Amino acid sequence: MAAVLRRGYHLYRTSFPLCVQASTAVVGGGGGGKVGHAGVLSRPLLALFSTCNYSVQRGRLCAQEETKRSPHESHKVEDFIDTCSTVQELLHLVELHSINGNQAARIITQLSHMVAQKKEEPNGFLEDARFKFLLNTVAKQVTTIMSGNLVAVIKSLYLLGVDQKTAAFRSVEAEVAWRLRRLPCWSLASLVDVVASDAPKEAQPKLLSEVLRNLELRWREIEDTRSVVLLLTKAALLSPTLMLRLEDKALEMAEQFTLEDVRKVAVALAHQSNRSVPLLRAISYYLVQKQIEIPPNVLLDLVFAYGKLNFHQTQLFQKFAMDLQPCIPELVPDDVTQCIKSFAYLRWLNLPLFEAFGQYVVDNEDRLSPTHLSNIILSFAHLNFQPSNREAFYDVIHRGLDEQLEHLDPYLKVDLVWSLCVLQEASTDYLQEVLMPSFHIQFLGRST
């Protein structure tokens, strides 16, 4: 009661001068009006103004008290969200606490992380009433959700496979589209990564086209390597103009690229058959200048990319060979075969490296299929390379191919026999296999 009286006294003191001014009135009419105090009117005016002012102040104080109370409970719920380790624990929070829009968005985001990390099927909870409550809470309070949580929740809804035709999904999607201009470019890039799908352009979400349009307008704002690399890998979705701008950005940031960034950019260019010479030169210079050891998985991808794009950089290839040679015994046959093919396509021969490849064939006879052996022979013939362990090497080749030769693809068989002729290892059996009239009929696809 004392606290209420103190507040009333304080508010009266605050509002009184204003009320005095309000109670000052012009008395009389015509040109000779007098200015005086309307005592009769001052009390109602004072009461009215004081009441209104008090109500406003009281509302503000109540809001402040509420703010003081809510952060504790809010932080408590958010701590629970971070510590939950199962889907059911997260959904159980709905039953224990009053969840607001931001908290619901965070719970949905955590659910998508759990699904991604633990390979759990989202079908187990998408129809759960508690999940639907979270989704509806987000939709109803979507305008109050912080932008970071909003971007995270829309990505989570896509990843969880929530029906895009539902009213809740459309509400969240519309709010994201409304805020696009205010979102940082790295958020837009992450949206492209998640929203983009393998569906044809006409079947892709409308939100994707809006995001791409914003990126085209704001490409100068892109300042982080992660966004540049991510967008370069999605080049099929981008306009040619934006793609050129991104390549320019990548040139500027090449020195900041990590090895993983370099790998992603190189592989993306290879898959797109985009032989961007300036960008390839930049990442090649970076790899040569940085005296760092390149892991085998990155090496293999880089060799593939440079081979696919037919881009030569002798110093870099020497580094590839030096780092790759000790790792060869540990590689699987598919990786070894692909690596040999890439170097052969580049017409680049490093003798110690290819000697290691030859020894790999001898040591892994049981693991190499006829297709592997055929591709290795084609590559060696392309470079006219003869391994030093020639006898042991060709013994493995002949044992692996003799019984399977007739089952090989006709085109591969012709290339194989021709390669063995180049290497001076074509026996009579190989020649007869491709010179028989029946093979000609099969190869040419017609009868005589």
C-alpha positions in Angstrom: 0.0 0.0 0.0 2.9 2.3 0.9 4.5 1.6 -2.5 1.2 2.6 -4.3 1.0 5.9 -2.3 4.6 6.7 -3.1 3.9 6.1 -6.9 0.8 8.3 -6.7 2.6 11.1 -5.0 5.5 10.9 -7.5 3.1 10.9 -10.5 1.1 13.9 -9.0 4.3 15.9 -8.7 5.3 15.0 -12.2 1.9 15.9 -13.8 1.0 19.0 -11.8 2.9 21.6 -13.8 1.3 20.4 -16.9 -2.1 20.5 -15.4 -1.6 24.1 -14.3 -0.8 25.0 -17.8 -3.8 23.1 -19.1 -6.1 24.9 -16.6 -5.0 28.3 -17.8 -7.8 29.7 -20.0 -8.8 32.9 -21.9 -11.8 34.5 -20.2 -14.0 36.9 -22.0 -14.6 37.6 -25.6 -14.0 40.0 -28.4 -10.8 41.9 -28.5 -10.5 42.5 -24.7 -10.1 39.1 -23.5 -8.4 38.4 -20.1 -6.0 35.7 -19.3 -6.8 34.1 -15.9 -7.0 30.8 -14.0 -10.2 28.9 -14.4 -10.4 27.4 -11.0 -13.6 25.6 -11.6 -12.2 23.8 -14.6 -8.8 23.1 -13.2 -9.9 20.3 -10.9 -11.5 18.1 -13.6 -8.6 18.7 -16.0 -6.1 17.9 -13.3 -7.9 14.7 -12.4 -8.3 13.6 -16.0 -4.7 14.3 -16.8 -3.4 12.7 -13.7 -5.5 9.7 -14.2 -4.3 9.2 -17.8 -0.7 9.9 -16.9 -0.9 7.5 -14.0 -2.4 4.8 -16.2 0.4 5.1 -18.7 3.1 5.1 -16.1 1.5 2.2 -14.4 1.4 0.3 -17.6 5.0 1.0 -18.2 6.0 -0.2 -14.8 4.0 -3.3 -15.1 5.7 -4.0 -18.4 9.1 -3.4 -16.8 8.2 -5.8 -14.0 7.1 -8.4 -16.5 10.4 -7.9 -18.4 12.2 -8.4 -15.2 10.4 -11.6 -14.6 10.3 -13.1 -18.1 14.1 -13.2 -18.9 14.7 -15.6 -16.0 12.0 -18.0 -17.2 13.0 -17.4 -20.9 16.7 -18.2 -20.1 15.6 -21.3 -18.2 13.6 -22.6 -21.2 16.4 -21.9 -23.5 18.9 -23.7 -21.3 16.6 -26.7 -21.4 16.5 -26.5 -25.2 20.3 -26.6 -25.3 20.6 -29.5 -22.9 18.0 -31.8 -24.4 19.5 -34.8 -26.1 16.5 -36.5 -27.6 13.5 -35.6 -29.7 11.1 -36.6 -27.0 12.8 -34.4 -24.4 12.5 -31.4 -26.8 8.8 -32.0 -27.4 8.2 -32.5 -23.7 9.2 -28.9 -23.1 5.9 -27.9 -24.7 4.1 -29.6 -21.8 6.2 -28.2 -19.1 6.6 -24.5 -20.1 4.9 -21.7 -21.8 6.7 -21.5 -25.2 6.9 -18.3 -27.2 7.6 -17.9 -30.9 11.4 -17.6 -30.6 11.6 -20.6 -28.3 9.4 -22.6 -30.6 11.7 -21.7 -33.5 14.7 -22.8 -31.6 13.1 -26.1 -30.6 12.2 -26.9 -34.3 15.8 -26.0 -35.3 17.2 -28.4 -32.6 14.9 -31.1 -33.9 16.2 -30.7 -37.4 19.8 -30.9 -36.1 19.0 -34.1 -34.3 17.5 -35.6 -37.4 20.6 -34.6 -39.4 23.1 -35.9 -36.8 21.4 -39.0 -35.7 19.8 -40.0 -39.0 16.4 -40.1 -37.3 13.3 -40.1 -39.4 11.2 -36.9 -38.9 8.1 -38.9 -39.8 8.1 -40.0 -36.2 7.2 -36.6 -34.8 5.8 -34.5 -37.7 2.3 -35.6 -36.9 2.8 -35.2 -33.1 0.4 -32.7 -31.6 3.3 -31.1 -29.7 5.2 -30.4 -32.9 2.1 -29.0 -34.6 1.7 -26.7 -31.6 5.3 -25.5 -32.1 4.7 -24.9 -35.7 1.5 -23.0 -35.1 3.2 -20.9 -32.4 5.9 -19.9 -34.8 3.3 -19.0 -37.4 1.2 -16.9 -35.1 4.1 -15.0 -33.6 6.2 -14.9 -36.8 6.5 -11.1 -36.8 8.1 -11.2 -33.3 10.7 -13.8 -34.1 14.3 -12.7 -34.4 15.7 -12.9 -37.9 18.4 -15.4 -37.0 15.8 -17.8 -35.5 13.5 -17.1 -38.5 16.1 -18.1 -41.1 17.1 -21.2 -39.0 13.5 -22.3 -38.7 12.6 -22.0 -42.4 15.7 -24.0 -43.2 14.7 -26.6 -40.6 11.2 -26.8 -42.1 12.6 -27.6 -45.5 15.1 -30.1 -44.1 12.4 -31.9 -42.1 10.2 -32.1 -45.1 7.2 -30.2 -43.6 4.4 -29.9 -46.1 5.0 -26.5 -47.9 1.3 -26.1 -48.6 0.2 -25.8 -45.0 -0.8 -22.4 -43.7 1.9 -22.4 -41.0 4.7 -23.1 -43.6 3.4 -20.4 -45.9 3.2 -17.9 -43.1 6.9 -18.4 -42.1 8.0 -18.4 -45.8 6.1 -15.1 -46.4 7.8 -13.5 -43.4 11.2 -14.6 -44.6 10.5 -13.1 -48.0 9.4 -9.9 -46.4 12.6 -9.6 -44.5 15.1 -10.6 -47.3 16.4 -7.1 -47.8 17.3 -6.9 -44.1 19.0 -10.3 -43.9 22.8 -10.5 -44.2 24.2 -12.0 -47.4 25.6 -15.1 -45.6 22.0 -15.9 -44.5 20.8 -15.6 -48.1 23.6 -17.9 -49.2 22.7 -20.5 -46.5 19.0 -20.3 -47.7 20.1 -21.0 -51.3 22.0 -24.1 -50.0 19.0 -25.5 -48.2 16.1 -24.4 -50.3 17.7 -25.4 -53.6 16.7 -28.9 -54.7 17.3 -31.2 -57.6 13.9 -30.3 -59.0 13.7 -28.4 -62.3 13.6 -24.6 -62.1 9.9 -24.4 -62.7 9.3 -26.7 -59.7 11.6 -24.9 -57.2 10.1 -22.9 -54.4 9.2 -19.3 -55.1 11.4 -18.2 -52.1 14.5 -19.4 -53.9 13.9 -17.0 -56.8 13.4 -14.2 -54.4 16.6 -15.0 -52.6 18.6 -15.2 -55.8 17.1 -11.9 -57.0 18.3 -10.2 -53.8 21.8 -11.7 -54.1 22.0 -10.3 -57.7 21.2 -6.9 -56.3 23.5 -7.1 -53.3 26.5 -9.1 -54.5 28.9 -6.3 -53.4 27.9 -7.0 -49.8 29.2 -10.5 -49.9 32.4 -10.4 -47.9 32.9 -13.9 -46.4 34.5 -16.8 -48.2 31.9 -19.3 -47.0 29.1 -17.6 -48.9 31.2 -17.2 -52.1 32.2 -20.9 -52.0 28.7 -22.0 -51.2 27.1 -20.0 -54.0 29.8 -21.1 -56.6 28.8 -24.7 -55.9 25.2 -23.8 -56.8 26.1 -22.1 -60.1 23.4 -23.9 -62.0 20.8 -21.8 -60.2 22.6 -18.5 -60.7 22.5 -16.0 -63.5 25.7 -15.8 -65.7 26.2 -12.2 -64.5 26.1 -13.2 -60.8 28.4 -16.1 -61.5 31.0 -13.8 -63.0 30.7 -11.5 -60.0 31.2 -14.4 -57.7 34.3 -15.6 -59.6 35.7 -12.0 -59.2 34.9 -12.2 -55.5 36.7 -15.6 -55.3 39.7 -14.1 -56.9 39.9 -11.4 -54.3 39.5 -13.9 -51.4 41.6 -16.8 -52.7 44.3 -16.2 -50.1 41.7 -16.6 -47.4 40.4 -19.9 -48.7 41.0 -23.0 -46.6 41.9 -26.3 -48.2 38.3 -27.4 -48.0 37.2 -24.2 -49.7 39.7 -24.8 -52.5 38.5 -28.4 -52.9 34.9 -27.3 -53.1 35.6 -24.5 -55.7 37.7 -26.8 -57.9 35.2 -29.7 -57.8 32.3 -27.3 -58.5 34.1 -25.8 -61.5 34.9 -29.3 -62.8 31.3 -30.5 -62.5 30.1 -27.4 -64.3 32.8 -27.8 -66.9 33.7 -24.1 -66.1 37.3 -23.7 -67.1 37.8 -20.4 -65.3 41.5 -19.8 -66.0 42.0 -16.8 -63.7 40.4 -18.6 -60.7 42.2 -21.8 -61.4 45.5 -19.9 -61.5 44.7 -18.1 -58.3 44.0 -21.3 -56.3 47.0 -23.0 -57.9 49.2 -20.2 -56.8 47.7 -20.4 -53.3 48.4 -24.2 -53.1 52.0 -23.8 -54.3 52.9 -20.9 -52.0 51.3 -22.4 -48.9 53.8 -25.0 -47.7 51.1 -27.3 -46.3 50.5 -31.0 -46.6 47.4 -31.8 -48.6 45.3 -34.7 -47.2 44.6 -37.6 -49.6 40.9 -36.9 -50.0 41.6 -33.3 -51.0 44.4 -34.4 -53.3 42.2 -36.9 -55.2 39.4 -34.3 -55.7 41.9 -31.7 -56.9 43.6 -34.1 -59.4 40.1 -35.0 -60.7 39.2 -31.4 -61.1 42.4 -30.4 -62.9 42.1 -33.4 -65.1 38.5 -32.7 -66.0 39.2 -29.1 -66.8 42.5 -30.0 -68.6 44.4 -27.3 -66.6 48.2 -27.6 -66.3 50.3 -26.3 -63.5 53.6 -28.2 -63.3 54.7 -26.9 -59.9 51.4 -27.9 -58.4 51.4 -31.3 -60.0 54.9 -31.9 -58.5 53.4 -31.1 -55.1 50.5 -33.4 -55.8 52.8 -36.3 -56.6 55.0 -35.7 -53.6 52.1 -35.6 -51.2 50.2 -38.4 -52.9 52.9 -41.0 -53.3 53.2 -42.1 -49.6 49.4 -42.5 -49.4 48.9 -44.8 -52.4 49.0 -48.2 -50.6 46.1 -47.0 -48.4 43.8 -45.9 -51.3 40.9 -48.0 -52.6 41.1 -49.2 -56.3 38.4 -46.7 -57.5 40.5 -43.7 -56.2 43.7 -45.1 -57.7 42.2 -45.7 -61.1 40.5 -42.3 -61.2 43.8 -40.6 -60.2 45.8 -42.5 -62.9 43.1 -41.5 -65.5 43.3 -37.8 -64.5 47.0 -37.6 -64.9 46.9 -39.5 -68.2 44.3 -37.1 -69.5 46.6 -34.2 -68.5 49.5 -36.1 -70.2 51.6 -35.5 -67.1 54.0 -38.3 -66.1 55.8 -38.4 -62.8 58.0 -41.6 -62.8 58.1 -42.2 -59.0 54.4 -41.7 -58.7 53.6 -44.1 -61.6 56.0 -46.6 -60.3 54.0 -46.6 -57.1 50.8 -47.1 -59.1 52.4 -50.1 -60.9 53.4 -51.6 -57.5 49.9 -51.0 -56.2 48.5 -53.2 -59.0 50.9 -56.0 -58.1 50.1 -55.8 -54.4 46.3 -55.5 -54.8 45.5 -58.1 -57.5 42.5 -59.5 -55.6 40.9 -56.1 -55.2 41.1 -54.9 -58.9 38.3 -55.7 -61.2 38.6 -56.1 -65.0 37.3 -52.6 -65.5 40.0 -51.2 -63.1 42.7 -53.1 -65.0 41.4 -51.9 -68.3 41.4 -48.3 -67.3 44.9 -48.6 -65.9 46.2 -50.1 -69.1 44.5 -47.4 -71.2 46.2 -44.7 -69.0 49.6 -46.2 -69.1 49.4 -46.5 -72.9 48.3 -42.9 -73.2 51.5 -41.9 -71.4 53.5 -44.8 -73.0 54.7 -45.7 -69.5 56.3 -49.1 -68.8 56.7 -49.9 -65.0 60.0 -51.2 -63.8 58.3 -54.4 -62.4 57.0 -55.0 -65.9 56.8 -58.8 -65.7 54.9 -59.0 -62.4 52.7 -56.1 -63.5 51.6 -57.7 -66.8 51.1 -61.1 -65.2 48.4 -59.5 -63.0 46.9 -57.7 -66.0 46.6 -60.9 -68.1 45.3 -63.0 -65.3 42.6 -60.5 -64.5 41.6 -59.9 -68.2 42.0 -63.3 -69.9 38.7 -64.8 -68.6 36.7 -61.6 -68.6 37.8 -60.2 -72.0 34.7 -61.4 -73.9 32.4 -59.8 -71.3 33.8 -56.3 -71.6 32.0 -53.5 -73.3 32.8 -53.7 -77.1 34.2 -50.1 -77.2 36.3 -50.7 -74.1 37.6 -53.9 -75.5 38.8 -52.2 -78.7 40.5 -49.5 -76.7 42.1 -52.1 -74.4 43.5 -54.2 -77.2 44.8 -51.1 -79.0 46.5 -50.0 -75.7 48.1 -53.4 -75.2 49.5 -53.1 -78.8 51.0 -49.7 -77.9 52.6 -51.3 -74.8 53.7 -54.3 -76.9 51.7 -56.7 -74.7 48.9 -57.7 -77.1 48.8 -61.5 -77.4 47.2 -63.5 -80.2 44.1 -64.1 -78.1 43.5 -60.4 -77.6 43.9 -59.7 -81.4 41.6 -62.6 -82.3 38.9 -61.4 -80.0 38.6 -58.1 -81.8 39.3 -59.4 -85.4 36.6 -62.0 -85.4 33.6 -61.3 -87.8 31.1 -62.0 -85.0 32.7 -59.1 -83.0 32.5 -56.8 -86.0 28.8 -57.5 -86.2 28.3 -56.8 -82.5 30.5 -53.7 -82.6 29.0 -52.2 -85.8 25.4 -53.1 -84.7 24.4 -54.7 -88.0 24.4 -58.1 -89.7 25.9 -59.1 -93.0 
